[in-house]
Amino acid sequence: MTTIQSDKTTRQTSVPFVATSFSVNLGLPNYDDTVQPVDTAGASIAVVALRVMRLSKPERGNLTQAYLNLFMTVGSAITAKVAVGRFDTDGVTAVTPTQVEIDASHLKITGTTSPISSSGTTFIIDGLNVVSQIPKKGETNYNADGIILIVQFSRDLTTSDSVRRFELSCAMQMGLL
């Protein structure tokens, strides 16, 4: 669903935008923009390619839509789980997620525990709505101007993998706060 197809009752006051990245680098394997994942027991998460991305959003208003679009050309089969993370108390640093947190968020977003799979040399996430997992105003992990988006790949990205499109297409209902 796109912003144009959204609920007509909110369309009059909703503003579409693409969440801008503070730090996104899905496609360059030599660029380390990841956190080193460790679960609560101190053991490493059993996946090598965890991407934690900080995305900005307007400070005032209620987020009504957040659709993830990711199109990649991959050299070999790949799967991924998508989750929404949280900021540390400083409001800037992403908290390292546990595997349990990633799995729970992915289940709530997709409705399944299964990861999203590539088809041949193409990996597509088209319009996956993640808004249900983004903390709302008044909730514990709410951040006024940012979103933490997590993509956990089944293998490390290589030079044969390339990101063709990455965006979090959103809409925010303005003037209600």
C-alpha positions as CSV (number, residue, x, y, z in Angstrom):
1,M,0.0,0.0,0.0
2,T,1.2,3.5,-0.8
3,T,0.5,6.8,0.9
4,I,-2.0,7.5,-1.9
5,Q,-4.0,4.4,-0.9
6,S,-4.0,5.2,2.8
7,D,-7.0,5.8,5.0
8,K,-9.0,8.7,3.6
9,T,-9.8,10.0,7.1
10,T,-6.1,10.8,7.8
11,R,-5.1,11.7,4.2
12,Q,-6.0,15.4,4.7
13,T,-3.5,16.0,7.5
14,S,-0.9,13.4,6.7
15,V,2.4,14.3,5.2
16,P,4.4,11.6,3.2
17,F,8.2,11.5,3.6
18,V,11.1,9.1,3.2
19,A,12.9,8.5,6.4
20,T,16.5,9.8,5.9
21,S,19.3,7.7,7.1
22,F,21.9,8.8,9.7
23,S,23.8,5.6,9.0
24,V,22.9,3.1,6.3
25,N,25.4,1.0,4.4
26,L,23.8,-2.3,3.3
27,G,25.8,-2.8,0.2
28,L,29.5,-2.1,0.9
29,P,31.0,-5.2,2.6
30,N,34.3,-3.4,3.6
31,Y,32.4,-0.6,5.4
32,D,31.6,-1.5,9.0
33,D,28.4,0.2,10.0
34,T,27.1,-2.6,12.2
35,V,27.1,-3.3,15.9
36,Q,28.6,-6.4,17.2
37,P,25.6,-8.5,18.2
38,V,25.7,-10.2,21.6
39,D,22.7,-11.7,23.3
40,T,21.9,-11.4,27.0
41,A,23.9,-14.5,27.9
42,G,27.0,-12.9,26.3
43,A,27.1,-15.3,23.3
44,S,27.4,-14.0,19.8
45,I,24.2,-14.0,17.7
46,A,24.6,-16.8,15.2
47,V,24.4,-14.5,12.1
48,V,27.2,-12.6,10.6
49,A,25.4,-9.7,8.9
50,L,23.3,-7.6,11.3
51,R,22.6,-4.1,10.0
52,V,21.3,-1.6,12.5
53,M,20.2,1.7,10.9
54,R,19.3,5.0,12.4
55,L,16.6,6.8,10.4
56,S,15.3,10.3,11.0
57,K,11.6,11.3,11.0
58,P,9.8,14.6,11.7
59,E,9.8,15.4,15.4
60,R,6.1,16.4,15.7
61,G,3.2,14.3,14.6
62,N,1.9,10.7,14.7
63,L,3.6,8.2,12.4
64,T,0.7,6.5,10.5
65,Q,2.7,4.5,7.9
66,A,6.2,3.1,7.5
67,Y,6.8,0.8,4.5
68,L,10.2,-0.8,4.0
69,N,11.3,-1.2,0.3
70,L,14.5,-3.0,-0.3
71,F,15.7,-4.3,-3.6
72,M,19.0,-6.1,-3.9
73,T,20.9,-8.1,-6.5
74,V,22.6,-11.0,-4.7
75,G,25.3,-13.3,-5.8
76,S,23.9,-16.3,-3.9
77,A,20.8,-17.1,-1.9
78,I,20.1,-14.9,1.1
79,T,17.4,-14.6,3.7
80,A,16.7,-11.7,6.1
81,K,14.7,-10.9,9.2
82,V,13.4,-7.3,9.7
83,A,12.9,-5.7,13.1
84,V,12.5,-2.4,14.8
85,G,15.0,-1.6,17.5
86,R,15.4,1.1,20.2
87,F,17.6,3.9,21.1
88,D,19.8,4.0,24.3
89,T,19.0,6.6,26.9
90,D,21.1,9.2,25.1
91,G,18.5,9.1,22.3
92,V,21.2,8.7,19.7
93,T,22.9,5.4,20.1
94,A,21.2,2.2,18.9
95,V,20.8,-0.5,21.6
96,T,22.3,-3.8,20.4
97,P,19.3,-6.1,19.9
98,T,19.2,-9.7,21.2
99,Q,18.2,-12.6,18.9
100,V,15.0,-12.9,20.9
101,E,14.1,-9.2,20.3
102,I,14.8,-9.5,16.6
103,D,12.7,-12.7,16.3
104,A,9.8,-11.2,18.3
105,S,9.8,-8.0,16.2
106,H,10.1,-9.9,12.9
107,L,7.1,-12.1,14.0
108,K,5.0,-9.0,14.8
109,I,5.9,-7.3,11.5
110,T,5.6,-10.2,9.1
111,G,3.2,-12.6,11.0
112,T,5.7,-15.4,10.6
113,T,8.9,-16.7,12.2
114,S,10.3,-17.5,8.7
115,P,12.8,-15.1,7.2
116,I,12.2,-13.3,3.9
117,S,14.0,-15.2,1.1
118,S,15.7,-14.2,-2.1
119,S,14.4,-15.6,-5.4
120,G,17.4,-16.5,-7.5
121,T,19.7,-13.5,-7.7
122,T,17.0,-11.0,-6.6
123,F,16.1,-10.1,-3.0
124,I,13.0,-7.9,-2.6
125,I,11.1,-6.5,0.3
126,D,8.2,-4.5,-1.2
127,G,6.1,-2.4,1.1
128,L,6.6,-4.2,4.4
129,N,4.7,-2.2,7.0
130,V,6.8,-1.8,10.1
131,V,4.8,1.0,11.7
132,S,3.2,-1.3,14.3
133,Q,6.6,-1.9,15.9
134,I,7.8,1.7,16.0
135,P,7.2,3.1,19.5
136,K,4.5,5.7,19.8
137,K,4.5,8.9,21.8
138,G,4.1,8.0,25.5
139,E,5.6,4.5,25.1
140,T,8.8,3.5,26.9
141,N,11.2,3.4,23.9
142,Y,9.7,6.4,22.0
143,N,12.2,8.7,20.2
144,A,10.9,12.0,18.9
145,D,13.0,12.2,15.8
146,G,14.4,8.8,15.0
147,I,13.7,5.1,14.1
148,I,16.0,2.1,14.5
149,L,15.5,-0.3,11.7
150,I,17.3,-3.7,11.8
151,V,17.9,-6.1,8.9
152,Q,19.5,-9.4,9.9
153,F,20.9,-11.2,6.9
154,S,21.6,-15.0,6.9
155,R,25.1,-14.4,5.6
156,D,27.6,-11.6,5.3
157,L,27.2,-9.3,2.2
158,T,29.9,-9.6,-0.4
159,T,31.0,-7.6,-3.5
160,S,28.6,-9.7,-5.6
161,D,25.7,-8.3,-3.6
162,S,24.4,-4.8,-4.4
163,V,21.6,-2.6,-3.0
164,R,19.5,-1.2,-5.8
165,R,16.9,0.5,-3.7
166,F,16.5,1.1,0.1
167,E,13.8,3.3,1.6
168,L,11.4,3.6,4.4
169,S,8.4,5.3,2.9
170,C,6.4,6.9,5.7
171,A,3.4,9.2,6.4
172,M,2.9,11.3,9.5
173,Q,-0.3,12.9,10.7
174,M,0.6,16.5,11.5
175,G,-0.9,19.0,13.9
176,L,-2.2,16.6,16.5
177,L,0.4,16.8,19.2
